[in-house]
Structures are given as structure tokens and as C-alpha cells.
């Protein structure tokens, strides 16, 4: 058995190292797929079992890597005869092992970054801030986490790439100089990218909006699906995804910061008893705020603020009330439904556009007007 391991030690080392890197890369994705496939009550237990299984498999692969490495050091025959022997083994013993170590280090760095950065950001950012809800702080933490994860991935790739080039005896200096010359050549074109990056930094620092907020930016409104240093991604009610460079954003309107507001106008006909209509509206708003299925969404009871307008067809009554972020549309829809039912029950007429036409006689007279 040992003779076989010694004869194939190089391939065992390469294959085991590649397998370990693959396991580290796919662990979370495989865990998510398997956990989602089982019933909800078993997901937590299944998640623990998958973690234990991966640790066991990775441990066995790591032991195999160590055994293959020892076999390579003790081997005097080299690798399989179908590939160049002493030269290939000598190169692998010098550069190959270092390259694999560098790749393993990159995998470990990425794993550690994914493992420790999210909990650290969550602990720091979810602390209560005056005027900000816990849900809002969590949105900000998730947004910043996504940005830092992307930056971390880029930095780790660059670091590992430069270390690999150095190990392969490729001079890094000329490459960096080439990047510098290219940067000067495209400097005028890159000014828009720099503008986007600077705008993105201020958006995150000032907490203008987060993933999960509903905003209007660059004359486009929608749900924020992604924010990074370069762009903001919105999805509107039609399901259309909009990619907006941060440098194009001059005004950002956040519909869901701290709280949202029911701002609703209800029209009644001119023959309506306004005191009665207002009491019905306030009663319906109070009933909605006390409903078990709706009260968690409502911060202040929707109530009549004022008679807002005397329009051509009816009298507009304004209703205001504060609700939890992003819940204003749900609450307004339910409030309209309940008001319609209450108005029908109370005999309150909702007006529709109409026009009165007089032929010769002005209103209030029975005889034709004399000229």
C-alpha cells in the first residue's frame, strides 16, 4: 500500500488539495440546498449534521494531503512514468507545494472572511440608534456586509494572484507599471467610475438607503435589491430591474426610512353630513388599528386630519397615520376596502365626476331669463 502511495504521491497531493479547496468553496451552497429540501422542523438539525459531515470529510482529506506530502519527501523514484519523472517531481516539490499552499491560504482567507465578517458587522451595526428601528439597522448591516464581502473577494483574489506570479518567477513590477500606464490612458474614461465610487461611499456612510428599502433615485422608483460602491439595483412593481450608477443619483427619496405614512384622500358627495362621515372614518381607522392581523403594522391610528379640498364633484377628506416601513401600501389598501364597506352601510355617497346642464333657466328660477 505504501509503495503505491509513494509512487503516486504527487498526484495524491494535487488531487487531495484540489478536493479540499472544492469542499471549502461549495460547503455553504450544498448546505443551503440540502437544508431547504427538508421540512422546516428538521432544518436546524440537518444543518448541524451537514457541518459535522463536511468537517469529517475535510479532516480525512487533510490527513491524505499530509500523507502524500510525506510520501513525496521520502520518495526517490518520482511520479508515474507516463509523465517526466525527476524533473516534474522536483518542480512540484519546490514550486508546486508552495503554489498549493498559496491556493489553500486563499481558500482559508475567503472562508475566514465569510465566517467572521458577517457576525462582526451584525454585532456592531444592529445596536439601537436613536430614531432607527432594529429592522432598519439590520438592513444597513446587510447592505454594508454585501459591500465588504465583495471588496474582500477582490482583495483576496489580487493578493493570491500576485503571490502566484511571484512564485512562478514572473516579475510583478512591469505588470504594475503596465497597469499604471493603462490607468493614465483611460483616465478620462475612468472619471465616471471614480465619480460612482465616491457617490457610493457617501450613500453608505450617510445611510441614505439600504437593501430592502423602497426608494426613488434618478427618476426611478423601486425596491432596493443591491447597493455597492458602483451602482444601485432597483426592481419596480412591473418586475423590471434597473441598474443605476451611483454617480447619476442627485436626489434619493426613501419611502421606508424609520417609518412610513398613510396619506390618503377620501371623497364624499356635497350632500353628505361631514361630521358623520368623519366619525365613520375615524371609527374604521381605530378598528383597523385594533385588528390582530393589522395592529403590528400600525404605529399611530389613521385618522382624519382635515377637509382637504372642495373639488368639482365632491369633498376631499385627508387621512393620515404612521405605519411600519414599507407597510403603507398594504394598510391603505385595507383601509380603502373597509371604508367602502362602511360607507355603503352608513349611506355615505362616494361621488363620481358629473356635470349639470341648464337650458335657458339659471338655477333657482322657473322663468326664462329676460334679455
VOBA-1610 file (N, C-alpha, C; in pm, whole numbers, padded with zeros to 5 digits, always signed):
BEGIN
Unk+00084-00121+00000Unk+00000+00000+00000Unk+00087+00126+00000Unk+00191+00124+00087Unk+00277+00242+00096Unk+00353+00264-00035Unk+00392+00153-00099Unk+00463+00166-00225Unk+00376+00237-00330Unk+00246+00201-00332Unk+00156+00265-00428Unk+00141+00413-00396Unk+00125+00443-00265Unk+00112+00585-00225Unk+00238+00661-00261Unk+00354+00601-00239Unk+00480+00669-00267Unk+00497+00691-00417Unk+00455+00593-00497Unk+00469+00606-00642Unk+00374+00711-00699Unk+00260+00730-00636Unk+00159+00826-00686Unk+00141+00944-00592Unk+00241+00971-00512Unk+00228+01073-00407Unk+00198+01211-00464Unk+00259+01245-00577Unk+00239+01379-00634Unk+00094+01398-00675Unk+00039+01296-00744Unk-00099+01308-00788Unk-00197+01304-00671Unk-00164+01224-00569Unk-00247+01223-00449Unk-00247+01360-00382Unk-00130+01422-00377Unk-00120+01554-00314Unk-00200+01657-00393Unk-00184+01656-00526Unk-00256+01753-00609Unk-00406+01729-00601Unk-00448+01604-00618Unk-00591+01574-00615Unk-00655+01603-00481Unk-00588+01567-00372Unk-00643+01592-00238Unk-00652+01740-00209Unk-00551+01815-00251Unk-00554+01960-00228Unk-00667+02025-00306Unk-00684+01983-00431Unk-00794+02037-00512Unk-00928+02001-00450Unk-00941+01879-00401Unk-01065+01835-00338Unk-01095+01917-00213Unk-00993+01946-00134Unk-01013+02026-00012Unk-01059+02167-00046Unk-00995+02226-00146Unk-01036+02361-00188Unk-01180+02360-00238Unk-01216+02257-00315Unk-01353+02246-00366Unk-01454+02231-00252Unk-01421+02149-00153Unk-01510+02131-00038Unk-01531+02262+00037Unk-01423+02336+00057Unk-01435+02465+00126Unk-01521+02563+00047Unk-01512+02555-00087Unk-01585+02650-00171Unk-01734+02620-00179Unk-01769+02490-00180Unk-01909+02454-00204Unk-01985+02422-00077Unk-01918+02425+00038Unk-01983+02380+00162Unk-02114+02454+00188Unk-02109+02588+00190Unk-02229+02667+00223Unk-02341+02646+00121Unk-02304+02639-00007Unk-02406+02623-00110Unk-02475+02487-00098Unk-02396+02382-00078Unk-02454+02249-00062Unk-02541+02243+00062Unk-02494+02306+00170Unk-02572+02307+00294Unk-02707+02376+00274Unk-02707+02490+00203Unk-02833+02562+00179Unk-02929+02477+00095Unk-02877+02411-00008Unk-02964+02331-00095Unk-03027+02216-00018Unk-02946+02146+00063Unk-02998+02030+00136Unk-03096+02074+00244Unk-03063+02181+00316Unk-03149+02227+00425Unk-03285+02270+00371Unk-03286+02341+00258Unk-03413+02387+00201Unk-03499+02270+00150Unk-03436+02156+00124Unk-03511+02043+00071Unk-03582+01961+00178Unk-03549+01984+00305Unk-03611+01907+00414Unk-03719+01991+00481Unk-03812+01930+00555Unk-03915+02006+00627Unk-03854+02107+00724Unk-03929+02215+00750Unk-03876+02326+00830Unk-03836+02281+00970Unk-03911+02188+01030Unk-03880+02148+01168Unk-03750+02068+01176Unk-03702+02015+01064Unk-03578+01938+01064Unk-03459+02015+01012Unk-03480+02140+00969Unk-03373+02213+00904Unk-03256+02241+00997Unk-03284+02281+01121Unk-03176+02314+01214Unk-03089+02192+01243Unk-03154+02078+01271Unk-03080+01955+01299Unk-03002+01909+01177Unk-03064+01919+01059Unk-02996+01880+00936Unk-02875+01969+00909Unk-02886+02099+00939Unk-02773+02189+00921Unk-02654+02148+01005Unk-02679+02109+01131Unk-02569+02066+01219Unk-02504+01938+01165Unk-02586+01845+01118Unk-02531+01720+01066Unk-02445+01744+00942Unk-02488+01835+00856Unk-02410+01863+00735Unk-02276+01925+00771Unk-02275+02016+00870Unk-02149+02078+00913Unk-02054+01972+00966Unk-02105+01881+01050Unk-02021+01774+01104Unk-01967+01685+00992Unk-02054+01653+00895Unk-02011+01567+00785Unk-01900+01633+00703Unk-01915+01763+00675Unk-01812+01833+00599Unk-01681+01840+00675Unk-01689+01866+00807Unk-01566+01870+00886Unk-01497+01733+00884Unk-01574+01625+00892Unk-01515+01491+00890Unk-01447+01463+00756Unk-01517+01496+00645Unk-01460+01471+00513Unk-01336+01557+00492Unk-01344+01686+00530Unk-01228+01774+00514Unk-01111+01728+00598Unk-01139+01675+00718Unk-01031+01623+00803Unk-00961+01504+00739Unk-01040+01413+00681Unk-00980+01298+00615Unk-00898+01339+00494Unk-00949+01436+00417Unk-00873+01484+00301Unk-00744+01550+00346Unk-00748+01627+00455Unk-00628+01692+00506Unk-00524+01588+00550Unk-00570+01479+00614Unk-00478+01371+00652Unk-00415+01310+00527Unk-00494+01291+00422Unk-00441+01236+00297Unk-00338+01329+00235Unk-00361+01460+00245Unk-00263+01557+00193Unk-00131+01543+00269Unk-00139+01531+00402Unk-00018+01517+00482Unk+00057+01389+00446Unk-00017+01279+00432Unk+00046+01151+00396Unk+00114+01161+00260Unk+00043+01220+00162Unk+00100+01235+00029Unk+00225+01324+00031Unk+00221+01430+00114Unk+00339+01517+00126Unk+00457+01445+00184Unk+00434+01365+00288Unk+00543+01285+00347Unk+00598+01186+00246Unk+00506+01122+00169Unk+00550+01026+00069Unk+00634+01093-00039Unk+00599+01216-00077Unk+00679+01287-00178Unk+00819+01315-00127Unk+00829+01353-00001Unk+00960+01383+00055Unk+01047+01258+00063Unk+00987+01144+00098Unk+01062+01019+00114Unk+01085+00948-00017Unk+01008+00987-00122Unk+01017+00916-00249Unk+01146+00948-00321Unk+01202+00846-00384Unk+01323+00864-00466Unk+01298+00827-00611Unk+01180+00767-00640Unk+01151+00718-00774Unk+01078+00822-00859Unk+01021+00922-00795Unk+00945+01021-00870Unk+00803+00975-00894Unk+00732+01049-00977Unk+00591+01019-01004Unk+00576+00914-01112Unk+00456+00893-01160Unk+00430+00788-01259Unk+00515+00810-01384Unk+00550+00698-01447Unk+00643+00705-01559Unk+00585+00772-01681Unk+00454+00785-01689Unk+00394+00845-01808Unk+00418+00995-01815Unk+00464+01055-01711Unk+00498+01198-01711Unk+00646+01206-01674Unk+00710+01308-01721Unk+00851+01326-01689Unk+00874+01308-01540Unk+00972+01240-01505Unk+00988+01190-01370Unk+01053+01288-01275Unk+01186+01280-01263Unk+01255+01357-01160Unk+01232+01507-01174Unk+01230+01553-01301Unk+01214+01697-01321Unk+01077+01746-01272Unk+00971+01672-01307Unk+00838+01713-01263Unk+00825+01706-01112Unk+00880+01598-01056Unk+00871+01586-00911Unk+00951+01695-00841Unk+01069+01724-00898Unk+01150+01830-00837Unk+01080+01965-00842Unk+01014+01992-00958Unk+00942+02121-00968Unk+00826+02126-00870Unk+00754+02015-00861Unk+00641+02011-00769Unk+00686+02021-00624Unk+00800+01961-00593Unk+00849+01968-00455Unk+00893+02108-00417Unk+00932+02187-00515Unk+00976+02323-00486Unk+00862+02425-00505Unk+00818+02438-00630Unk+00716+02538-00659Unk+00574+02485-00640Unk+00551+02360-00677Unk+00414+02308-00672Unk+00354+02311-00533Unk+00432+02268-00434Unk+00380+02268-00297Unk+00350+02410-00252Unk+00439+02503-00287Unk+00415+02643-00247Unk+00290+02700-00314Unk+00272+02662-00442Unk+00153+02710-00512Unk+00027+02656-00446Unk+00029+02528-00413Unk-00088+02470-00346Unk-00111+02533-00210Unk-00002+02563-00139Unk-00016+02629-00009Unk-00077+02768-00026Unk-00034+02839-00132Unk-00090+02972-00159Unk-00239+02962-00189Unk-00276+02862-00272Unk-00417+02844-00304Unk-00497+02806-00180Unk-00439+02717-00098Unk-00506+02682+00027Unk-00521+02803+00117Unk-00417+02886+00122Unk-00424+03007+00203Unk-00534+03100+00153Unk-00548+03110+00019Unk-00658+03191-00035Unk-00793+03136+00004Unk-00809+03002-00003Unk-00936+02942+00039Unk-00964+02964+00187Unk-00860+02952+00268Unk-00878+02973+00412Unk-00912+03119+00442Unk-00844+03213+00372Unk-00874+03355+00393Unk-01019+03386+00357Unk-01066+03333+00242Unk-01204+03358+00200Unk-01302+03294+00297Unk-01270+03173+00343Unk-01357+03107+00440Unk-01364+03187+00570Unk-01247+03234+00618Unk-01244+03313+00742Unk-01318+03445+00724Unk-01303+03507+00606Unk-01371+03634+00579Unk-01523+03614+00583Unk-01572+03505+00520Unk-01716+03476+00520Unk-01765+03434+00658Unk-01676+03371+00736Unk-01716+03317+00865Unk-01726+03425+00972Unk-01628+03516+00976Unk-01617+03608+01088Unk-01665+03750+01058Unk-01663+03792+00930Unk-01704+03929+00900Unk-01854+03952+00924Unk-01946+03867+00871Unk-02089+03894+00892Unk-02130+03905+01039Unk-02088+03812+01129Unk-02127+03830+01270Unk-02071+03958+01331Unk-01949+03996+01292Unk-01890+04117+01348Unk-01969+04241+01304Unk-02005+04248+01175Unk-02083+04361+01126Unk-02220+04364+01192Unk-02283+04247+01205Unk-02416+04241+01268Unk-02410+04291+01412Unk-02306+04252+01487Unk-02296+04296+01627Unk-02276+04446+01636Unk-02195+04501+01545Unk-02164+04644+01552Unk-02281+04729+01503Unk-02346+04686+01391Unk-02443+04770+01325Unk-02584+04756+01379Unk-02616+04644+01446Unk-02755+04624+01490Unk-02782+04693+01624Unk-02681+04755+01682Unk-02705+04829+01807Unk-02806+04939+01783Unk-02900+04957+01876Unk-03004+05059+01857Unk-02946+05200+01842Unk-02996+05273+01747Unk-02960+05413+01725Unk-03086+05497+01735Unk-03074+05614+01794Unk-03191+05699+01814Unk-03260+05727+01681Unk-03391+05700+01678Unk-03470+05724+01559Unk-03467+05611+01457Unk-03387+05507+01482Unk-03375+05397+01388Unk-03425+05268+01453Unk-03506+05193+01380Unk-03558+05067+01432Unk-03453+04957+01416Unk-03477+04846+01486Unk-03385+04733+01473Unk-03388+04677+01331Unk-03509+04677+01270Unk-03518+04630+01132Unk-03435+04718+01039Unk-03440+04850+01062Unk-03362+04941+00979Unk-03212+04921+00996Unk-03168+04900+01122Unk-03026+04877+01146Unk-02981+04746+01083Unk-03068+04645+01085Unk-03032+04517+01023Unk-03020+04533+00872Unk-03109+04614+00812Unk-03099+04641+00668Unk-02964+04705+00635Unk-02924+04802+00718Unk-02797+04869+00692Unk-02681+04771+00708Unk-02688+04685+00811Unk-02582+04586+00834Unk-02572+04491+00714Unk-02686+04447+00662Unk-02685+04356+00546Unk-02626+04425+00423Unk-02659+04553+00405Unk-02607+04627+00290Unk-02456+04643+00298Unk-02407+04687+00414Unk-02262+04706+00431Unk-02190+04572+00423Unk-02252+04467+00476Unk-02192+04334+00470Unk-02171+04291+00325Unk-02272+04315+00239Unk-02258+04280+00099Unk-02144+04355+00031Unk-02128+04484+00065Unk-02020+04564+00007Unk-01884+04511+00051Unk-01867+04486+00181Unk-01739+04439+00232Unk-01706+04298+00182Unk-01809+04213+00164Unk-01783+04080+00110Unk-01728+04090-00032Unk-01786+04180-00113Unk-01735+04199-00248Unk-01593+04254-00250Unk-01565+04353-00164Unk-01430+04408-00157Unk-01330+04304-00110Unk-01371+04224-00010Unk-01281+04121+00041Unk-01247+04019-00066Unk-01346+03979-00146Unk-01320+03882-00252Unk-01219+03937-00352Unk-01235+04065-00390Unk-01142+04126-00486Unk-01002+04132-00429Unk-00987+04174-00302Unk-00855+04187-00241Unk-00787+04052-00228Unk-00862+03948-00189Unk-00803+03815-00174Unk-00758+03762-00310Unk-00840+03782-00414Unk-00801+03737-00548Unk-00674+03808-00594Unk-00668+03940-00573Unk-00547+04014-00612Unk-00424+03966-00535Unk-00439+03947-00403Unk-00326+03902-00321Unk-00276+03766-00367Unk-00366+03670-00386Unk-00325+03536-00428Unk-00265+03539-00568Unk-00322+03622-00656Unk-00268+03631-00792Unk-00125+03682-00792Unk-00097+03786-00716Unk+00039+03840-00710Unk+00136+03740-00647Unk+00091+03667-00546Unk+00177+03567-00483Unk+00207+03452-00579Unk+00108+03411-00657Unk+00131+03306-00756Unk+00227+03352-00865Unk+00210+03475-00913Unk+00301+03527-01015Unk+00444+03534-00962Unk+00458+03577-00837Unk+00591+03582-00778Unk+00653+03443-00765Unk+00571+03345-00727Unk+00621+03207-00714Unk+00663+03150-00849Unk+00596+03191-00956Unk+00629+03145-01090Unk+00740+03227-01153Unk+00808+03311-01073Unk+00920+03393-01118Unk+00881+03492-01227Unk+00757+03537-01223Unk+00710+03641-01315Unk+00719+03774-01242Unk+00793+03867-01299Unk+00814+03996-01233Unk+00682+04073-01222Unk+00653+04117-01100Unk+00529+04191-01077Unk+00544+04338-01113Unk+00666+04391-01100Unk+00688+04533-01124Unk+00642+04579-01261Unk+00687+04513-01370Unk+00640+04557-01503Unk+00488+04548-01519Unk+00426+04448-01454Unk+00280+04436-01463Unk+00212+04556-01397Unk+00262+04592-01278Unk+00206+04709-01209Unk+00231+04836-01289Unk+00350+04845-01349Unk+00380+04963-01431Unk+00285+04969-01551Unk+00259+04850-01610Unk+00165+04846-01722Unk+00026+04891-01681Unk-00016+04849-01561Unk-00145+04895-01511Unk-00146+05046-01494Unk-00031+05101-01448Unk-00024+05245-01429Unk-00037+05320-01560Unk+00033+05272-01663Unk+00025+05336-01794Unk-00116+05324-01851Unk-00175+05205-01835Unk-00312+05187-01883Unk-00408+05277-01807Unk-00381+05295-01678Unk-00468+05382-01598Unk-00463+05525-01647Unk-00344+05570-01686Unk-00333+05706-01739Unk-00406+05716-01873Unk-00392+05610-01954Unk-00454+05612-02087Unk-00606+05620-02079Unk-00663+05553-01979Unk-00810+05552-01969Unk-00858+05646-01859Unk-00771+05734-01817Unk-00805+05822-01705Unk-00931+05904-01729Unk-00944+05957-01850Unk-01061+06039-01878Unk-01189+05955-01876Unk-01180+05833-01926Unk-01297+05746-01922Unk-01329+05699-01782Unk-01222+05684-01698Unk-01243+05632-01562Unk-01300+05736-01467Unk-01309+05862-01511Unk-01360+05964-01421Unk-01503+05935-01379Unk-01581+05872-01468Unk-01719+05837-01432Unk-01720+05725-01329Unk-01628+05629-01342Unk-01619+05521-01244Unk-01580+05577-01108Unk-01483+05669-01107Unk-01442+05731-00980Unk-01557+05808-00918Unk-01633+05879-01001Unk-01749+05953-00951Unk-01850+05858-00889Unk-01874+05743-00954Unk-01967+05644-00899Unk-01918+05590-00765Unk-01788+05561-00755Unk-01733+05506-00631Unk-01744+05605-00516Unk-01713+05732-00543Unk-01722+05833-00438Unk-01867+05850-00393Unk-01959+05855-00489Unk-02102+05866-00454Unk-02147+05745-00373Unk-02100+05625-00410Unk-02136+05506-00335Unk-02087+05509-00192Unk-01967+05561-00172Unk-01914+05573-00035Unk-02003+05663+00050Unk-02045+05777-00005Unk-02131+05868+00071Unk-02269+05808+00096Unk-02322+05733-00001Unk-02453+05668+00019Unk-02446+05573+00138Unk-02338+05496+00149Unk-02325+05401+00260Unk-02294+05471+00391Unk-02206+05571+00386Unk-02169+05642+00510Unk-02288+05716+00569Unk-02366+05781+00484Unk-02480+05860+00532Unk-02606+05776+00550Unk-02599+05648+00516Unk-02713+05557+00535Unk-02838+05610+00465Unk-02820+05654+00340Unk-02932+05713+00267Unk-03040+05610+00237Unk-03001+05490+00201Unk-03095+05380+00182Unk-03018+05250+00192Unk-03095+05141+00211Unk-03037+05009+00231Unk-03108+04907+00144Unk-03051+04788+00135Unk-03119+04678+00067Unk-03251+04650+00140Unk-03360+04643+00064Unk-03492+04622+00124Unk-03574+04748+00136Unk-03513+04866+00118Unk-03589+04991+00120Unk-03658+05014-00014Unk-03764+05095-00011Unk-03829+05140-00135Unk-03788+05285-00155Unk-03726+05314-00268Unk-03670+05447-00291Unk-03703+05494-00433Unk-03682+05625-00453Unk-03683+05682-00587Unk-03549+05751-00609Unk-03473+05703-00706Unk-03345+05763-00740Unk-03336+05774-00892Unk-03279+05884-00938Unk-03263+05908-01082Unk-03396+05887-01156Unk-03506+05940-01097Unk-03641+05933-01154Unk-03691+05790-01171Unk-03637+05696-01094Unk-03681+05556-01097Unk-03713+05512-00956Unk-03831+05453-00937Unk-03873+05407-00804Unk-03880+05255-00804Unk-03843+05197-00690Unk-03849+05052-00677Unk-03787+05005-00548Unk-03785+04874-00531Unk-03727+04809-00414Unk-03578+04791-00436Unk-03498+04831-00337Unk-03352+04819-00349Unk-03314+04672-00331Unk-03254+04614-00436Unk-03209+04475-00429Unk-03060+04465-00403Unk-02985+04566-00440Unk-02839+04562-00420Unk-02785+04704-00417Unk-02689+04727-00328Unk-02616+04853-00324Unk-02468+04820-00310Unk-02387+04870-00400Unk-02242+04859-00382Unk-02179+04993-00414Unk-02048+04998-00418Unk-01982+05127-00437Unk-02004+05184-00576Unk-02038+05100-00674Unk-02051+05149-00810Unk-02194+05175-00853Unk-02288+05091-00810Unk-02424+05102-00863Unk-02528+05066-00757Unk-02652+05106-00788Unk-02769+05068-00709Unk-02864+04991-00801Unk-02915+04879-00753Unk-03004+04795-00832Unk-03144+04803-00772Unk-03242+04846-00855Unk-03382+04857-00813Unk-03469+04763-00895Unk-03576+04712-00831Unk-03678+04636-00903Unk-03812+04706-00882Unk-03878+04745-00992Unk-04003+04819-00980Unk-04121+04723-00971Unk-04244+04778-00965Unk-04363+04696-00947Unk-04390+04604-01066Unk-04339+04639-01184Unk-04355+04554-01301Unk-04252+04442-01306Unk-04164+04437-01205Unk-04060+04335-01202Unk-03937+04370-01283Unk-03933+04492-01337Unk-03818+04535-01418Unk-03704+04574-01325Unk-03583+04526-01354Unk-03464+04556-01275Unk-03391+04673-01339Unk-03361+04775-01259Unk-03292+04895-01307Unk-03153+04902-01242Unk-03049+04918-01324Unk-02912+04934-01275Unk-02874+05081-01289Unk-02854+05147-01175Unk-02833+05292-01175Unk-02694+05322-01120Unk-02604+05381-01199Unk-02473+05421-01146Unk-02491+05523-01033Unk-02417+05506-00926Unk-02434+05595-00811Unk-02405+05740-00845Unk-02317+05762-00942Unk-02286+05900-00980Unk-02402+05971-01047Unk-02502+05898-01096Unk-02618+05958-01159Unk-02724+06001-01058Unk-02706+05964-00932Unk-02807+05991-00830Unk-02783+06130-00771Unk-02872+06222-00800Unk-02864+06357-00744Unk-02952+06371-00621Unk-03072+06312-00627Unk-03167+06316-00514Unk-03214+06174-00489Unk-03206+06131-00364Unk-03254+05998-00326Unk-03371+06015-00229Unk-03488+05963-00266Unk-03608+05972-00183Unk-03637+05833-00126Unk-03631+05822+00006Unk-03651+05693+00074Unk-03792+05689+00131Unk-03875+05595+00082Unk-04014+05584+00127Unk-04026+05504+00257Unk-03917+05444+00304Unk-03928+05349+00416Unk-03822+05373+00523Unk-03781+05495+00544Unk-03679+05526+00644Unk-03746+05553+00779Unk-03710+05479+00882Unk-03762+05490+01018Unk-03910+05449+01026Unk-03997+05516+00948Unk-04138+05480+00945Unk-04196+05525+00811Unk-04314+05476+00781Unk-04387+05519+00661Unk-04519+05581+00703Unk-04589+05643+00608Unk-04709+05717+00645Unk-04824+05687+00548Unk-04940+05663+00607Unk-05064+05656+00530Unk-05106+05800+00499Unk-05113+05834+00373Unk-05154+05968+00329Unk-05261+05947+00223Unk-05387+05954+00265Unk-05499+05910+00181Unk-05608+06015+00179Unk-05658+06047+00061Unk-05772+06134+00044Unk-05895+06051+00008Unk-06005+06074+00082Unk-06132+06007+00054Unk-06236+06115+00021Unk-06309+06094-00089Unk-06408+06193-00132Unk-06548+06149-00092Unk-06629+06247-00049Unk-06771+06224-00022Unk-06850+06329-00099Unk-06976+06302-00128Unk-07057+06394-00207Unk-07092+06519-00125Unk-07139+06625-00195Unk-07168+06752-00129Unk-07288+06743-00037Unk-07373+06645-00054Unk-07489+06633+00034Unk-07460+06555+00161Unk-07337+06518+00185Unk-07301+06433+00299Unk-07289+06516+00427Unk-07334+06460+00540Unk-07310+06519+00672Unk-07163+06494+00706Unk-07081+06599+00702Unk-06937+06582+00718Unk-06900+06529+00856Unk-06970+06577+00961Unk-06939+06528+01096Unk-06962+06377+01104Unk-07069+06331+01044Unk-07099+06188+01044Unk-06993+06111+00964Unk-06955+06163+00848Unk-06855+06096+00764Unk-06721+06088+00837Unk-06682+06197+00904Unk-06554+06197+00976Unk-06556+06097+01090Unk-06668+06088+01161Unk-06676+05992+01272Unk-06668+05848+01220Unk-06728+05820+01105Unk-06720+05686+01046Unk-06576+05654+01006Unk-06508+05751+00943Unk-06369+05729+00901Unk-06280+05701+01022Unk-06295+05783+01128Unk-06213+05762+01248Unk-06242+05628+01314Unk-06370+05589+01311Unk-06406+05459+01371Unk-06342+05344+01293Unk-06346+05352+01161Unk-06286+05247+01078Unk-06136+05242+01099Unk-06071+05359+01108Unk-05927+05361+01133Unk-05891+05299+01266Unk-05970+05326+01370Unk-05945+05268+01501Unk-05965+05117+01500Unk-06071+05070+01433Unk-06095+04926+01424Unk-05980+04855+01352Unk-05929+04919+01249Unk-05816+04860+01175Unk-05692+04852+01265Unk-05667+04958+01343Unk-05551+04960+01430Unk-05561+04860+01544Unk-05682+04818+01580Unk-05702+04721+01688Unk-05713+04579+01638Unk-05719+04560+01506Unk-05731+04426+01448Unk-05601+04348+01471Unk-05611+04222+01514Unk-05494+04142+01545Unk-05402+04124+01425Unk-05460+04118+01307Unk-05380+04095+01186Unk-05314+04222+01133Unk-05352+04338+01186Unk-05302+04463+01130Unk-05234+04553+01232Unk-05259+04534+01360Unk-05208+04632+01457Unk-05056+04635+01466Unk-04990+04524+01434Unk-04843+04524+01439Unk-04782+04611+01331Unk-04862+04641+01226Unk-04811+04726+01117Unk-04828+04874+01147Unk-04917+04910+01240Unk-04961+05049+01258Unk-04897+05109+01382Unk-04835+05227+01365Unk-04775+05299+01477Unk-04873+05399+01538Unk-04941+05477+01455Unk-05044+05568+01502Unk-05171+05544+01422Unk-05286+05553+01487Unk-05415+05520+01425Unk-05442+05615+01308Unk-05477+05563+01190Unk-05516+05650+01079Unk-05643+05729+01115Unk-05632+05863+01112Unk-05743+05950+01150Unk-05756+06064+01051Unk-05873+06130+01055Unk-05896+06245+00968Unk-05811+06362+01014Unk-05738+06420+00923Unk-05658+06539+00953Unk-05737+06667+00927Unk-05804+06675+00812Unk-05878+06797+00775Unk-05962+06769+00652Unk-06052+06866+00623Unk-06119+06869+00492Unk-06018+06930+00396Unk-05973+06852+00302Unk-05855+06891+00225Unk-05887+06971+00100Unk-06004+06946+00039Unk-06032+07015-00088Unk-06181+07010-00119Unk-06230+07116-00182Unk-06366+07119-00236Unk-06355+07105-00387Unk-06365+06984-00435Unk-06343+06958-00577Unk-06472+06975-00657Unk-06465+06952-00785Unk-06581+06971-00873Unk-06694+06876-00838Unk-06660+06753-00797Unk-06764+06651-00777Unk-06790+06617-00632Unk-06697+06651-00540Unk-06717+06613-00401Unk-06620+06683-00308Unk-06624+06640-00183Unk-06542+06699-00078Unk-06434+06597-00041Unk-06307+06640-00047Unk-06194+06551-00017Unk-06157+06562+00130Unk-06149+06448+00197Unk-06112+06440+00338Unk-05977+06367+00347Unk-05880+06432+00412Unk-05745+06374+00420Unk-05732+06290+00547Unk-05671+06171+00530Unk-05646+06078+00640Unk-05496+06056+00652Unk-05443+06067+00774Unk-05302+06043+00799Unk-05285+05942+00912Unk-05174+05867+00906Unk-05139+05774+01013Unk-05002+05715+00985Unk-04923+05691+01089Unk-04789+05636+01073Unk-04793+05484+01086Unk-04715+05418+00999Unk-04708+05271+00999Unk-04562+05229+00991Unk-04538+05100+01006Unk-04403+05049+00993Unk-04354+05065+00850Unk-04221+05075+00832Unk-04167+05092+00697Unk-04218+04988+00599Unk-04252+05032+00481Unk-04295+04957+00363Unk-04436+04898+00377Unk-04505+04929+00489Unk-04639+04875+00510Unk-04748+04973+00471Unk-04714+05094+00425Unk-04817+05194+00399Unk-04912+05152+00288Unk-04862+05083+00187Unk-04949+05044+00076Unk-05046+04934+00117Unk-04998+04839+00199Unk-05088+04735+00249Unk-05198+04795+00337Unk-05159+04887+00427Unk-05256+04946+00519Unk-05356+05032+00442Unk-05308+05110+00344Unk-05401+05194+00267Unk-05499+05109+00186Unk-05454+04998+00132Unk-05545+04911+00059Unk-05654+04853+00147Unk-05615+04807+00268Unk-05715+04753+00360Unk-05808+04863+00411Unk-05754+04984+00433Unk-05836+05094+00481Unk-05940+05134+00376Unk-05900+05139+00250Unk-05995+05171+00143Unk-06107+05067+00138Unk-06071+04940+00150Unk-06172+04834+00146Unk-06272+04850+00260Unk-06223+04875+00381Unk-06312+04887+00496Unk-06397+05014+00488Unk-06338+05122+00437Unk-06415+05246+00424Unk-06527+05229+00322Unk-06500+05159+00213Unk-06604+05137+00112Unk-06721+05061+00173Unk-06692+04958+00249Unk-06799+04879+00313Unk-06874+04963+00417Unk-06800+05043+00496Unk-06864+05125+00598Unk-06950+05234+00536Unk-06903+05296+00427Unk-06982+05399+00360Unk-07111+05340+00303Unk-07103+05221+00246Unk-07224+05158+00194Unk-07324+05130+00306Unk-07271+05085+00421Unk-07361+05054+00533Unk-07422+05180+00593Unk-07349+05292+00592Unk-07396+05416+00652Unk-07468+05506+00552Unk-07475+05469+00427Unk-07543+05550+00327Unk-07465+05673+00286Unk-07333+05671+00301Unk-07248+05783+00260Unk-07209+05763+00115Unk-07234+05863+00035Unk-07212+05851-00109Unk-07071+05895-00146Unk-07003+05810-00223Unk-06874+05848-00281Unk-06902+05906-00419Unk-06862+06030-00445Unk-06903+06098-00569Unk-06828+06044-00691Unk-06882+06073-00806Unk-06818+06045-00933Unk-06828+06170-01018Unk-06742+06188-01114Unk-06746+06310-01195Unk-06879+06321-01270Unk-06945+06437-01260Unk-07069+06460-01334Unk-07083+06610-01361Unk-07170+06642-01458Unk-07189+06781-01499Unk-07338+06810-01512Unk-07382+06924-01458Unk-07522+06967-01471Unk-07532+07069-01585Unk-07632+07050-01670Unk-07651+07138-01786Unk-07786+07206-01773Unk-07793+07340-01790Unk-07917+07419-01782Unk-07946+07479-01919Unk-08073+07469-01959Unk-08113+07523-02087Unk-08200+07647-02065Unk-08140+07761-02060Unk-08213+07887-02053Unk-08235+07937-01912Unk-08271+07854-01816Unk-08304+07899-01681Unk-08184+07878-01588Unk-08142+07981-01519Unk-08036+07964-01419Unk-08091+07887-01301Unk-08006+07826-01218Unk-08052+07750-01102Unk-08136+07835-01008Unk-08254+07783-00959Unk-08338+07851-00861Unk-08447+07938-00923Unk-08458+07940-01055Unk-08562+08020-01120Unk-08650+07930-01204Unk-08775+07974-01223Unk-08871+07893-01301Unk-08903+07957-01436Unk-08864+08084-01455Unk-08894+08151-01580Unk-08764+08176-01657Unk-08779+08176-01786Unk-08662+08205-01868Unk-08605+08344-01836Unk-08476+08353-01841Unk-08410+08479-01815Unk-08438+08578-01928Unk-08474+08698-01888Unk-08503+08801-01989Unk-08377+08874-02027Unk-08370+08906-02154Unk-08252+08978-02206Unk-08292+09119-02247
//
